[in-house]
């Protein structure tokens, strides 16, 4: 199995297992004295877990694709380094510098170059994901990150939801509301609703009895398989 396909398979297995465990926990709190509060905690924690796993997946997928075809990423990095030196020290200083990456080009070396602060390669929107893919990846891989409208809307919504669950600020709540309202495509209909209490929003079920929390994770898996 190719490295990028392995990353996608691993993400799907992990998130599918998380869904199964989450549903077991939901059953475990049934008829408990604090059932509603416990369910709220479970759905919020599960969605946060799913969003964090998605972020980790994107980082691992980009790194895997770079390792398979590193030339694009290294050329882009070289250009940014040269431009930085030129901007700070001038063109003559930049002309004195040589950009050379030692071989073999290992995962550790690629991570050190593309993520020097060790915070993972992160994206704040679907557009940023596409941009980074074009900057770092060979065309063969980058074209898979040409995300369609429905998936792009959902990725932006997922970022907003993750940020609100992480910060609970007024600003993040406003962005989440905007993200929900932007979900115009039919495949995202289940997520378009008034946002009152976020726990109630995530606990709400569709016609088949599946909560938005679980639908959220399933949608991330669906999008991951296209990348």
C-alpha positions in Angstrom: 0.0 0.0 0.0 1.3 3.4 -0.9 2.2 5.8 2.0 -0.7 8.2 1.2 -3.2 5.4 0.9 -2.0 4.0 4.2 -2.5 7.3 5.9 -6.1 7.5 4.6 -6.8 3.9 5.7 -5.4 4.5 9.1 -7.5 7.6 9.6 -10.7 5.8 8.5 -10.0 2.9 10.9 -9.2 5.2 13.8 -12.3 7.4 13.3 -14.6 4.5 12.7 -13.4 2.9 15.9 -14.0 6.2 17.7 -17.5 6.2 16.4 -18.1 2.7 17.7 -16.7 3.6 21.1 -18.7 6.8 21.3 -22.0 5.0 20.5 -21.2 2.4 23.3 -20.6 5.3 25.7 -23.9 6.9 24.7 -25.7 3.6 25.5 -23.9 3.4 28.8 -25.3 6.6 30.1 -28.9 5.8 29.1 -31.3 6.2 32.0 -28.6 7.6 34.2 -29.6 10.5 36.5 -27.6 13.0 34.5 -28.2 11.4 31.1 -28.7 14.7 29.2 -25.6 16.3 30.7 -23.5 13.2 30.1 -24.7 13.0 26.5 -23.7 16.6 26.0 -20.3 16.0 27.3 -19.9 12.9 25.1 -20.9 14.5 21.9 -18.8 17.6 22.4 -15.7 15.5 23.4 -16.3 13.2 20.5 -16.6 15.9 17.9 -13.5 17.6 19.3 -11.6 14.3 19.0 -12.8 13.8 15.5 -11.7 17.3 14.5 -8.3 16.9 16.0 -7.8 13.5 14.3 -8.7 15.2 11.0 -6.1 17.9 11.6 -3.5 15.2 12.3 -4.6 13.2 9.2 -4.1 16.2 6.9 -0.6 16.7 8.3 0.3 13.1 7.9 -1.2 13.0 4.4 0.8 16.0 3.2 4.0 14.7 4.6 3.4 11.2 3.0 2.8 12.8 -0.4 5.9 15.0 -0.1 8.0 12.0 0.7 6.8 10.3 -2.5 7.6 13.3 -4.7 9.7 15.9 -2.7 10.8 18.1 -5.5 7.9 20.5 -5.5 8.0 21.1 -1.7 11.8 21.6 -1.7 11.6 24.0 -4.7 8.9 26.0 -2.9 10.9 26.1 0.3 14.0 27.2 -1.5 12.2 30.1 -3.1 10.8 31.2 0.3 14.2 31.0 2.0 15.9 32.9 -0.8 13.1 35.5 -0.8 13.4 35.9 3.0 17.2 36.4 2.8 16.8 38.8 0.0 14.2 40.8 1.8 16.3 41.0 5.0 19.9 41.2 3.8 19.6 42.1 0.1 20.1 40.5 -3.3 23.9 40.1 -3.0 23.6 38.2 0.3 20.9 36.0 -1.2 23.1 35.2 -4.2 25.8 34.0 -1.8 23.5 31.4 -0.2 23.1 27.8 -1.4 20.1 25.8 -0.5 20.9 22.1 -0.2 19.0 19.3 1.4 21.0 16.3 2.6 20.0 12.9 1.3 18.3 10.5 1.9 15.2 12.6 2.2 13.6 11.0 5.3 10.3 11.8 7.0 12.2 13.4 9.9 14.1 15.6 7.5 10.9 16.7 5.6 9.1 17.4 8.8 12.1 19.5 10.0 11.9 21.5 6.8 8.2 22.0 6.4 7.2 22.1 10.1 10.3 23.5 11.9 8.4 24.4 15.1 6.8 20.9 15.4 3.2 22.1 15.5 2.1 20.0 12.6 1.1 21.5 9.2 -2.2 23.0 9.9 -4.9 24.8 7.7 -7.6 27.3 8.7 -9.8 26.8 5.6 -10.4 24.6 2.6 -8.8 27.3 0.4 -5.6 27.2 2.6 -5.6 23.4 2.3 -5.7 23.7 -1.5 -3.0 26.3 -1.5 -0.6 24.3 0.7 -1.2 21.3 -1.5 -0.2 23.2 -4.6 2.8 24.6 -2.8 4.1 21.4 -1.4 2.8 18.5 -3.6 3.5 17.2 -7.1 0.6 17.8 -9.5 -0.3 14.2 -9.3 -1.2 14.6 -5.6 -2.1 18.3 -5.5 -5.0 17.9 -7.9 -6.8 15.7 -5.4 -6.9 18.7 -3.1 -9.0 20.7 -5.6 -11.9 20.4 -3.2 -15.4 20.7 -4.6 -17.9 23.3 -3.2 -19.8 21.0 -0.8 -16.6 19.5 0.8 -15.0 23.0 1.0 -18.0 24.3 2.8 -17.9 21.4 5.3 -14.2 21.8 5.9 -14.6 25.5 6.8 -17.6 24.5 9.0 -15.5 21.8 10.7 -12.7 24.3 11.4 -15.2 26.7 12.9 -16.8 24.0 15.1 -13.5 22.8 16.3 -12.4 26.4 17.2 -15.7 27.0 19.1 -15.4 23.8 21.1 -11.8 24.7 21.9 -12.4 28.4 22.9 -16.1 29.0 23.6 -15.5 32.7 22.7 -18.0 35.0 21.2 -15.9 35.4 18.1 -15.6 31.7 17.6 -19.4 31.3 18.1 -20.0 34.0 15.5 -17.7 32.2 13.0 -19.5 28.9 13.7 -22.8 30.5 13.0 -21.5 31.8 9.7 -20.0 28.4 8.9 -23.4 26.8 9.4 -25.2 29.3 7.3 -22.7 28.8 4.5 -23.7 25.1 4.1 -25.7 25.5 1.0 -25.1 22.1 -0.7 -27.6 19.2 -0.2 -25.0 16.8 1.2 -24.5 19.2 4.1 -28.2 19.8 4.9 -28.1 17.8 8.1 -25.8 20.3 9.6 -27.7 23.4 8.7 -29.8 24.4 11.7 -30.1 27.2 14.3 -27.3 27.2 16.8 -28.4 27.5 20.3 -26.6 25.3 22.8 -23.9 23.5 20.9 -24.5 20.3 22.8 -28.1 20.2 21.8 -27.1 21.0 18.2 -24.7 18.0 18.1 -27.1 15.6 19.9 -29.9 16.3 17.3 -30.7 13.3 15.2 -31.6 12.8 11.5 -34.4 10.6 10.2 -32.4 7.5 10.8 -31.6 8.3 14.4 -28.0 9.3 13.8 -26.7 12.3 15.8 -25.0 15.2 14.1 -21.9 14.3 16.1 -21.7 10.9 14.4 -22.6 12.4 11.0 -19.8 14.9 11.5 -17.2 12.1 11.8 -18.7 10.1 9.0 -18.5 13.2 6.7 -14.8 13.7 7.6 -14.2 10.1 6.6 -16.1 10.6 3.3 -14.0 13.6 2.4 -10.7 12.0 3.4 -11.3 9.2 0.9 -11.3 11.7 -1.9 -7.9 13.3 -1.1 
